[in-house]
Amino acid sequence: MTSATDAPLPAVTRLIATDLDGTLLRDDKTLSARTVAALAAAEEAGIEVFFVTGRPARWMDVVSDHVQGHGLAICANGAVVTDLRADGGLLTVRPLERGDALHVVRALRDAAPGTSFAVELTTGINYEPSYPPFHLDPGAAVAVAEKLLHEDVPGEGAPVLKLLAHHTEMPPDAFLSLARTVSGEQASITRSSPTALLEVSGLGVSKASTLAACCAERGISAAEVVAFGDMPNDAEMLGWAGTSYAMGNAHPAALAAASGRTGTNEEDGVAVVIERILAAR
């Protein structure tokens, strides 16, 4: 793995895909002036910038002023493409089928007693009584996951974007490995939190697969994409992009998947690379 200052750059960069938390955002969840300037300069130079995050669309206010012309972002680990200029309107939805979500719930209840769940819908998030409460989402329904996932009329409930599974005692990577072992054939399972919090999406749904589809619509190849990330939920995207950088604060899975390494999110690691791309032009 090479550093941000000596890693080969692509012959042509047409799109930059960047994670948010732990990558583009500082630890206080803000953008530095240097990063804001780098994003604006990239767009002015004709390079599209896509925010690709595990966050739901309703938590995108931290970057909504910096989407420039296209306004699009990939949220919920690839489950949605949203237009941030239209108050987070969902343009594409790749749901987790409720039956598959229930399979994961039952499997994890058996394999990891003490697991609690939340259900991220297109309409908001609901969670179990023992799940860490979402203070950013007042008014959420609280009930057992089986009830939250139940549909009185099959197919008419709000689409499920993600199932979240939390454990208070298991090491995060061990919890992820266990979940993939017992349910990996039913859903895509990853994590982005420093705690034992798993994110469960529909089978085949990931940041990488949705980004690839968005690029194909624009006639952009993987070789023309530069990607940034720091956690396991970024690994597939880092491996798909022709050029990719793990942050200096990255998880080993992201480091292994990336072709290069840059500074930490506190050191404006994304901006360092963007500035180098623009200087090379």
C-alpha positions in Angstrom: 0.0 0.0 0.0 1.3 3.5 -0.9 0.7 6.9 0.7 -1.3 9.8 -0.6 1.7 11.5 -1.9 3.2 8.7 -4.0 0.3 6.5 -4.9 -0.3 6.4 -8.7 -3.2 8.6 -9.8 -5.7 7.4 -12.5 -5.1 8.7 -16.0 -8.5 10.3 -15.9 -10.6 11.1 -12.8 -14.2 11.6 -13.5 -15.8 10.8 -10.1 -14.8 10.9 -6.5 -16.8 8.7 -4.1 -16.3 9.4 -0.4 -17.6 8.0 2.8 -18.6 10.6 5.4 -18.1 9.6 9.1 -14.5 8.8 9.9 -13.5 9.8 6.3 -14.7 13.2 5.0 -16.1 14.5 8.3 -13.9 15.4 11.2 -14.6 13.7 14.6 -17.0 16.6 15.5 -19.0 15.8 12.4 -18.1 19.0 10.5 -16.2 19.7 7.3 -13.0 21.6 7.5 -12.6 24.7 5.3 -9.9 22.9 3.4 -12.2 20.0 2.6 -15.0 22.3 1.5 -12.6 24.1 -0.8 -11.3 20.8 -2.3 -14.8 19.5 -3.0 -15.8 22.7 -4.7 -12.6 22.8 -6.7 -13.1 19.2 -7.9 -16.7 19.9 -9.1 -15.5 23.1 -10.8 -12.9 21.0 -12.6 -15.7 18.7 -13.9 -15.2 15.9 -11.4 -18.4 14.6 -9.9 -18.3 14.1 -6.1 -20.6 11.5 -4.7 -21.2 11.1 -0.9 -21.5 7.4 -0.2 -22.6 6.7 3.3 -24.3 4.4 5.8 -26.3 7.3 7.0 -30.0 7.6 6.2 -31.0 10.4 3.9 -32.5 12.4 6.8 -29.0 12.7 8.4 -27.4 14.3 5.4 -27.7 17.9 6.5 -24.0 17.9 7.4 -23.1 17.9 3.7 -26.2 18.9 1.9 -24.8 22.4 1.2 -21.8 20.8 -0.7 -23.4 18.5 -3.3 -22.9 21.1 -6.0 -24.7 20.6 -9.3 -26.0 17.0 -9.3 -27.3 16.9 -5.8 -27.1 13.1 -5.5 -25.9 10.9 -2.7 -25.9 7.2 -1.9 -27.2 6.5 1.5 -28.0 3.6 3.8 -25.0 1.6 2.5 -26.4 1.6 -1.0 -30.0 1.0 -0.2 -31.1 4.4 -1.6 -30.0 7.1 -4.0 -31.3 10.4 -2.8 -31.5 13.9 -4.2 -30.3 16.3 -1.4 -31.6 19.3 -3.4 -35.2 17.9 -3.1 -35.2 17.5 0.7 -33.8 14.0 0.6 -36.2 12.7 -1.9 -35.5 9.0 -2.7 -34.8 8.3 -6.3 -33.8 4.6 -6.0 -34.7 2.1 -3.3 -33.1 -1.3 -2.9 -35.0 -2.8 0.0 -34.3 -5.6 2.4 -37.2 -8.0 2.1 -39.0 -8.3 5.4 -38.9 -12.1 5.3 -35.1 -12.0 4.9 -34.9 -9.5 7.8 -36.9 -11.8 10.0 -34.6 -14.7 9.1 -31.6 -12.6 10.3 -33.4 -11.6 13.5 -34.2 -15.2 14.4 -30.7 -16.5 13.5 -29.0 -13.8 15.6 -31.3 -14.3 18.5 -30.3 -18.0 18.5 -26.6 -17.4 17.8 -26.0 -14.3 19.9 -28.5 -14.0 22.8 -28.9 -10.4 24.0 -28.9 -9.0 20.5 -31.3 -6.1 20.1 -32.6 -4.7 16.8 -33.8 -1.6 15.0 -35.5 -1.3 11.7 -34.6 1.5 9.3 -37.5 2.2 6.9 -38.0 4.8 4.1 -40.3 6.6 6.6 -37.8 6.6 9.6 -36.5 4.2 12.2 -38.2 2.0 14.8 -36.4 -0.1 17.5 -36.8 -2.6 20.3 -37.0 -1.5 23.9 -33.5 -2.8 24.7 -31.9 -1.1 21.6 -29.8 2.0 22.3 -32.3 4.9 21.7 -32.0 7.2 18.7 -32.1 10.7 20.2 -32.0 12.1 16.7 -35.3 10.3 15.8 -38.0 11.2 18.3 -41.4 9.6 17.8 -40.0 6.2 16.7 -42.2 3.2 17.4 -40.8 0.8 20.0 -41.6 -2.9 19.9 -40.0 -6.3 19.3 -38.4 -6.7 15.9 -40.9 -9.3 14.8 -43.7 -6.9 15.4 -41.9 -4.0 13.7 -41.3 -6.2 10.6 -44.9 -7.6 10.5 -47.2 -6.5 7.7 -50.9 -6.7 8.0 -51.1 -6.8 4.2 -47.9 -8.3 2.6 -46.1 -5.9 0.3 -47.9 -2.8 1.5 -45.6 -1.7 4.4 -42.9 0.9 4.0 -39.7 -0.6 2.4 -37.1 -1.7 4.8 -33.7 -0.1 4.1 -31.6 -1.7 6.8 -31.9 -3.9 9.8 -29.6 -2.9 12.7 -28.4 -5.4 15.2 -26.6 -4.4 18.4 -24.8 -6.4 21.1 -23.5 -5.0 24.3 -20.8 -7.6 25.0 -19.4 -9.2 21.8 -16.3 -7.7 20.1 -17.5 -5.9 16.9 -15.6 -8.0 14.4 -16.5 -11.2 16.1 -20.2 -10.2 16.0 -19.8 -9.4 12.3 -18.2 -12.7 11.5 -20.8 -14.6 13.4 -23.7 -12.8 11.7 -22.2 -13.5 8.2 -21.8 -17.2 9.1 -25.4 -17.7 10.2 -27.1 -15.3 7.8 -24.7 -14.3 5.0 -26.7 -16.2 2.4 -29.8 -14.3 3.2 -28.6 -10.7 3.4 -25.5 -8.4 3.1 -24.1 -7.7 6.5 -21.5 -5.1 7.4 -20.6 -2.6 10.1 -19.3 1.0 10.4 -19.6 1.7 14.1 -16.8 1.2 16.6 -19.3 -0.7 18.7 -20.9 -4.1 18.0 -23.5 -2.6 15.7 -24.3 -4.5 12.5 -26.0 -3.1 9.4 -28.0 -5.6 7.4 -29.1 -4.8 3.8 -30.7 -6.8 1.0 -28.5 -9.5 -0.5 -26.1 -7.9 -3.0 -26.8 -4.3 -1.7 -23.7 -2.4 -0.9 -22.0 1.0 -1.4 -20.1 -0.7 -4.3 -23.0 -2.1 -6.2 -25.1 1.0 -6.1 -22.1 3.2 -6.9 -21.3 0.9 -9.9 -24.9 1.3 -11.1 -24.7 5.1 -10.8 -21.4 5.2 -12.7 -22.8 3.0 -15.4 -25.7 5.4 -15.9 -23.1 8.1 -16.5 -20.8 6.1 -18.7 -18.1 6.3 -16.0 -15.8 3.2 -15.6 -14.4 1.9 -12.3 -10.9 3.0 -13.6 -12.1 6.6 -13.6 -13.3 6.6 -10.0 -11.3 7.5 -6.9 -12.9 6.3 -3.6 -12.2 7.0 0.1 -13.3 5.1 3.2 -12.4 3.9 6.6 -14.6 1.0 7.8 -15.7 -2.5 6.7 -18.8 -1.1 5.0 -16.4 0.8 2.6 -14.3 -2.3 1.7 -16.2 -3.4 -1.3 -16.3 0.2 -2.7 -12.6 0.6 -2.1 -11.9 -2.7 -3.9 -14.2 -1.8 -6.9 -12.8 1.7 -7.6 -9.8 1.9 -9.9 -8.0 4.0 -7.3 -8.9 4.0 -3.6 -7.6 5.4 -0.4 -8.1 4.1 3.2 -7.9 6.8 5.8 -5.0 6.9 8.3 -7.6 5.9 10.9 -9.1 3.1 8.9 -10.1 -0.4 10.0 -7.9 -3.2 8.7 -10.6 -4.4 6.3 -10.6 -1.0 4.6 -6.8 -0.9 4.6 -6.6 -4.3 2.9 -9.1 -3.3 0.2 -7.7 0.0 -0.8 -4.9 0.7 -3.3 -3.5 3.6 -1.3 -3.6 5.3 2.1 -4.0 8.9 3.0 -4.1 11.0 6.2 -6.7 10.6 8.9 -10.1 12.4 8.8 -8.7 14.9 11.2 -5.8 15.6 8.9 -8.0 16.3 5.8 -6.9 13.1 4.2 -9.5 13.3 1.4 -8.6 16.9 0.6 -4.9 16.0 0.4 -5.6 13.5 -2.4 -8.1 15.8 -4.3 -5.6 18.6 -4.3 -3.0 16.2 -5.8 -5.5 15.1 -8.5 -6.2 18.7 -9.4 -2.5 19.7 -9.4 -1.7 16.8 -11.7 -4.1 18.3 -14.3 
